[in-house]
Amino acid sequence: MMENQKRIAAWGAGINVGNSLDAIGGETAWNNPPVTRALIHAYAASGFKILRIPVTWYGHIGPAPDYRIAPEWMARVREVVTWAMEENLRVILNTHHEQGKWLHIELMTLKDVMPVFVAVWKQIAEAFKDFGERLIFQGMNEPRLEGIPTEWEGGNEDVRQSINALNYAFISTVRESGGNNLTRDLCITTVGAKPLESSLRSMLVPKDEHLILTLHSYLPDSFVAMPQDGGYLYHYDHTVGKVLDRVFDIIERFAVPLGIPVMITEYGAVVKPDPVTGERNDAEVAIFTENFLKCAKSLGIPCVWWDNGYFDSGD
């Protein structure tokens, strides 16, 4: 295991504050209460060491040419990040649901997208450049071109080249802001943040000593999600285990050789009722989580659970 992977392996377990600051329409638009200092403290007291704070900037960005982020929104994000830093948590701050709003992932629209992308990250970088090294920036969440057949299957060459260009712009913009951003850990990702051979093979990794590759894993869908047609797996069984083995095999063969440490910033499984008895499958989800983390630990990969505020289900 490379030294950089060993370094982040020691960071421990993480959790997302999902469907809050990333909610389209405002922090409480998706029926979660405002994030409080007490909530952040509860995460830390529960043993989490990493707190990912997904943030959607769309709806808070002004017009061209400055694309100025609303001061009150920036102040709110700073407040929440500050609470987490004061709890001695490692914090991941990103751009989240910009996809399909102003962030279009294709070469023909990059000339329109890039000025907004750079302006947003320039402002975030400036606002947080004095924060310590426990604050990490993540350039994009699940970048992809919506509506194409390969949207979630590695995209196409156009999409992959666009993501490489945006990753490079993100890194350059943050580094140019100076301060602690010169050596801050920065997270880059691939198409849809999915661990797939096709997209990982196409990744171009800029020369930078403080980069992390972030991936998401929600497989198998029949177990971790709750399909509307009701065709879901209630029990953790060998078929689920085989899927996990395959996911981490791809990561080991195609992500690790990229030469930068790997982190999984989203994974999870919703609790489902037994289709016959109605009994919740909390124990099955616990087995899934234990095995998922065991696979990740073997490669030194820290993982951040996706929590969206729903007790039983939801996105």
Order of alpha helices (4+ residues) and beta strands (2+ residues): alpha-beta-alpha-beta-alpha-beta-alpha-beta-alpha-beta-alpha-beta-alpha-alpha-beta-alpha-beta
